[in-house]
Structure formats: C-alpha cells, structure tokens
Amino acid sequence: MFKDYARLTVFFCCVLIGVQIPGVLALYQQRLDAHLTEARQALGGFEQTAQRHFSGDLEALVSHYRRSPDPVFRQDADSVAAIVERVSLLSEEQLAMSGGQLAQLWHFIGFADSQLRDDTLDNYRYQVLLTPTAIGWGVGVALLLSVLVELLLSLMLPRRRQGRPA
C-alpha cells in the first residue's frame, strides 16, 4: 500500500513539473520579444543613418565610424557593432523559438541564450496552468519520469524472492 502511494506521489510531482513547461516557454518568448524590440529601437537611428548614407548597410556605417579621425566616432563603432550583433542574435533566437513546443523546449534546454534563459528562470513564478497544453505536458512528463523512476528503482533494488517449501 505504501508503495502505491509513493508511486502516486511521484506521478503527481511529475505532473506538477510538466505543467510548468508551457509557462516557462511563454515567459522566455515574452522576454525574448521584449529584448529584441528594445535592441531594434536602439538600432533604429543608426539604421536611418545607414539608409541615408550607405544604402542601408550597417556594416558600412560601422566601418565608416571606425575609420573616422574623430575618437568619439571610433569608440561608437564598437557600440553600434554590439547592437547590430545583439539584434542578429535575438532574431536568430526568435526564429529558433518559432517551432513547435518540443522544438522550443529542446532549444531552451540546450541552445538558448544562456543569460536570457537564466533571467527567465530567475523571474519565473511557479503556477499551475490548466490549459490543454499544460495538462498534456504534465501527463506526458509524469508518465515519462514515472517510468524512468520505476526502471531505476527496479534496477537498484533487488526483488525479494519468495521461498518455496521443500
């Protein structure tokens, strides 16, 4: 009987873990969108300058700044280049997060921008969503983890053999 309750407890805990996945992915997507919007706004004025003087080529603008005799422009070249790089990185990140939820989870776990992922996890507030997606994740994760726990326990704990009368 205790063994059955332990199994149910493990299963329930796994459900609670699984229902967090859609919320974490949604928060990461929101933070990603906000960072990308902010980076694009920071780049906006430089894009207009590049459009007017360099046919929209931001790299040409950065090169021009680097070749300038003015030390202020030379220093700003690195700042502009960093913003261009950030917009590019965040755009790629947004593209990677545009797939299905399994692809998003895979990307989030293994390939996401580490700073943005850490910030997301630090600011995530646990919640129990009762949407069909969250319930699906909860049951799926619970089944998977429960089976893994059962397998591990069966490998680690020897089974008691019942003695036969002689």
Buried (B, 14 or more C-beta within 10 A) or exposed (E): EEEEEEBEEBBEBBBBBBBBBBBBBBBBBEBBEEBBEEBBEBBEEBBEBBEEEBEEEBEEBBBBBBEBEEEEBEEBBEEBBEBBEBBEBBBEBBEBBEEEBEEBBBBBEEEBBEEBBEBBEEEBEEEEBEEEBBBBBBBBBBBEBBEEBEEEEEEEEEEEEEEEEE
